[in-house]
Amino acid sequence: MHRLFVALRPPPAIRGLLASVQGGVRHARWQDDDQIHLTVRYIGEVERPLAEDVAIALGHIHAAAPVIALAGVGAFHKLRRVDALWAGVAPHQALAALHKKVDQTLVRLGLDPERRAYLPHITLARLPRSAGGDPAIEQWRARHAGLASQAFALDALILYESHLGRAGARYEPMARYPLG
């Protein structure tokens, strides 16, 4: 089985800016440079033949390279606790359109359509249950609320395979599809 997702990778300068805000929250598992991405569509576990079909089908998607900027930070909650910290991006329109194209392509291959609302973001850290109501989380959010960048282009879709391990996930790029 192959655990796949489709994502966009920010340029090095933006990844450096994101790295500069990582820290200050105990027990957070901060994403390293190889893990920094903006998910377009999670696919999940698929058998090799379908993974190969996905790789081919994504190559037929034509879209302009989305131009976005970093826009603040936030957190995702799971069971009333923060489980991830993220950087926001704006505007969303081009990303939402690209998400829709990718989703439609994958549905044509027999995958289920995305059921969750699409919220473009870049995950910066994952938090264990033990982080609970650590006040450092809200302090981090307040300190970095004004995170912003110059506009930048996301020039390629990337098909990633995710390998889960004790130290967290390792993301392996399987194919790259230029946009624009």
Secondary structure as a PSIPRED ss2 file (coil, helix, strand):
# PSIPRED VFORMAT (PSIPRED V4.0)

   1 M C   1.000  0.000  0.000
   2 H E   0.000  0.000  1.000
   3 R E   0.000  0.000  1.000
   4 L E   0.000  0.000  1.000
   5 F E   0.000  0.000  1.000
   6 V E   0.000  0.000  1.000
   7 A E   0.000  0.000  1.000
   8 L E   0.000  0.000  1.000
   9 R C   1.000  0.000  0.000
  10 P C   1.000  0.000  0.000
  11 P C   1.000  0.000  0.000
  12 P H   0.000  1.000  0.000
  13 A H   0.000  1.000  0.000
  14 I H   0.000  1.000  0.000
  15 R H   0.000  1.000  0.000
  16 G H   0.000  1.000  0.000
  17 L H   0.000  1.000  0.000
  18 L H   0.000  1.000  0.000
  19 A H   0.000  1.000  0.000
  20 S H   0.000  1.000  0.000
  21 V C   1.000  0.000  0.000
  22 Q C   1.000  0.000  0.000
  23 G C   1.000  0.000  0.000
  24 G C   1.000  0.000  0.000
  25 V C   1.000  0.000  0.000
  26 R C   1.000  0.000  0.000
  27 H C   1.000  0.000  0.000
  28 A C   1.000  0.000  0.000
  29 R E   0.000  0.000  1.000
  30 W E   0.000  0.000  1.000
  31 Q C   1.000  0.000  0.000
  32 D C   1.000  0.000  0.000
  33 D H   0.000  1.000  0.000
  34 D H   0.000  1.000  0.000
  35 Q H   0.000  1.000  0.000
  36 I C   1.000  0.000  0.000
  37 H C   1.000  0.000  0.000
  38 L E   0.000  0.000  1.000
  39 T E   0.000  0.000  1.000
  40 V E   0.000  0.000  1.000
  41 R E   0.000  0.000  1.000
  42 Y E   0.000  0.000  1.000
  43 I E   0.000  0.000  1.000
  44 G E   0.000  0.000  1.000
  45 E E   0.000  0.000  1.000
  46 V E   0.000  0.000  1.000
  47 E C   1.000  0.000  0.000
  48 R H   0.000  1.000  0.000
  49 P H   0.000  1.000  0.000
  50 L H   0.000  1.000  0.000
  51 A H   0.000  1.000  0.000
  52 E H   0.000  1.000  0.000
  53 D H   0.000  1.000  0.000
  54 V H   0.000  1.000  0.000
  55 A H   0.000  1.000  0.000
  56 I H   0.000  1.000  0.000
  57 A H   0.000  1.000  0.000
  58 L H   0.000  1.000  0.000
  59 G C   1.000  0.000  0.000
  60 H C   1.000  0.000  0.000
  61 I C   1.000  0.000  0.000
  62 H C   1.000  0.000  0.000
  63 A C   1.000  0.000  0.000
  64 A C   1.000  0.000  0.000
  65 A C   1.000  0.000  0.000
  66 P C   1.000  0.000  0.000
  67 V E   0.000  0.000  1.000
  68 I E   0.000  0.000  1.000
  69 A E   0.000  0.000  1.000
  70 L E   0.000  0.000  1.000
  71 A E   0.000  0.000  1.000
  72 G E   0.000  0.000  1.000
  73 V E   0.000  0.000  1.000
  74 G E   0.000  0.000  1.000
  75 A E   0.000  0.000  1.000
  76 F E   0.000  0.000  1.000
  77 H E   0.000  0.000  1.000
  78 K E   0.000  0.000  1.000
  79 L C   1.000  0.000  0.000
  80 R C   1.000  0.000  0.000
  81 R E   0.000  0.000  1.000
  82 V E   0.000  0.000  1.000
  83 D E   0.000  0.000  1.000
  84 A E   0.000  0.000  1.000
  85 L E   0.000  0.000  1.000
  86 W E   0.000  0.000  1.000
  87 A E   0.000  0.000  1.000
  88 G E   0.000  0.000  1.000
  89 V E   0.000  0.000  1.000
  90 A E   0.000  0.000  1.000
  91 P C   1.000  0.000  0.000
  92 H C   1.000  0.000  0.000
  93 Q H   0.000  1.000  0.000
  94 A H   0.000  1.000  0.000
  95 L H   0.000  1.000  0.000
  96 A H   0.000  1.000  0.000
  97 A H   0.000  1.000  0.000
  98 L H   0.000  1.000  0.000
  99 H H   0.000  1.000  0.000
 100 K H   0.000  1.000  0.000
 101 K H   0.000  1.000  0.000
 102 V H   0.000  1.000  0.000
 103 D H   0.000  1.000  0.000
 104 Q H   0.000  1.000  0.000
 105 T H   0.000  1.000  0.000
 106 L H   0.000  1.000  0.000
 107 V H   0.000  1.000  0.000
 108 R H   0.000  1.000  0.000
 109 L C   1.000  0.000  0.000
 110 G C   1.000  0.000  0.000
 111 L C   1.000  0.000  0.000
 112 D C   1.000  0.000  0.000
 113 P C   1.000  0.000  0.000
 114 E C   1.000  0.000  0.000
 115 R C   1.000  0.000  0.000
 116 R C   1.000  0.000  0.000
 117 A C   1.000  0.000  0.000
 118 Y C   1.000  0.000  0.000
 119 L C   1.000  0.000  0.000
 120 P C   1.000  0.000  0.000
 121 H E   0.000  0.000  1.000
 122 I E   0.000  0.000  1.000
 123 T E   0.000  0.000  1.000
 124 L E   0.000  0.000  1.000
 125 A E   0.000  0.000  1.000
 126 R E   0.000  0.000  1.000
 127 L C   1.000  0.000  0.000
 128 P C   1.000  0.000  0.000
 129 R H   0.000  1.000  0.000
 130 S H   0.000  1.000  0.000
 131 A H   0.000  1.000  0.000
 132 G C   1.000  0.000  0.000
 133 G C   1.000  0.000  0.000
 134 D C   1.000  0.000  0.000
 135 P H   0.000  1.000  0.000
 136 A H   0.000  1.000  0.000
 137 I H   0.000  1.000  0.000
 138 E H   0.000  1.000  0.000
 139 Q H   0.000  1.000  0.000
 140 W H   0.000  1.000  0.000
 141 R H   0.000  1.000  0.000
 142 A H   0.000  1.000  0.000
 143 R H   0.000  1.000  0.000
 144 H C   1.000  0.000  0.000
 145 A C   1.000  0.000  0.000
 146 G C   1.000  0.000  0.000
 147 L C   1.000  0.000  0.000
 148 A E   0.000  0.000  1.000
 149 S C   1.000  0.000  0.000
 150 Q C   1.000  0.000  0.000
 151 A C   1.000  0.000  0.000
 152 F E   0.000  0.000  1.000
 153 A E   0.000  0.000  1.000
 154 L C   1.000  0.000  0.000
 155 D C   1.000  0.000  0.000
 156 A E   0.000  0.000  1.000
 157 L E   0.000  0.000  1.000
 158 I E   0.000  0.000  1.000
 159 L E   0.000  0.000  1.000
 160 Y E   0.000  0.000  1.000
 161 E E   0.000  0.000  1.000
 162 S E   0.000  0.000  1.000
 163 H E   0.000  0.000  1.000
 164 L E   0.000  0.000  1.000
 165 G E   0.000  0.000  1.000
 166 R C   1.000  0.000  0.000
 167 A C   1.000  0.000  0.000
 168 G E   0.000  0.000  1.000
 169 A E   0.000  0.000  1.000
 170 R E   0.000  0.000  1.000
 171 Y E   0.000  0.000  1.000
 172 E E   0.000  0.000  1.000
 173 P E   0.000  0.000  1.000
 174 M E   0.000  0.000  1.000
 175 A E   0.000  0.000  1.000
 176 R E   0.000  0.000  1.000
 177 Y E   0.000  0.000  1.000
 178 P E   0.000  0.000  1.000
 179 L C   1.000  0.000  0.000
 180 G C   1.000  0.000  0.000
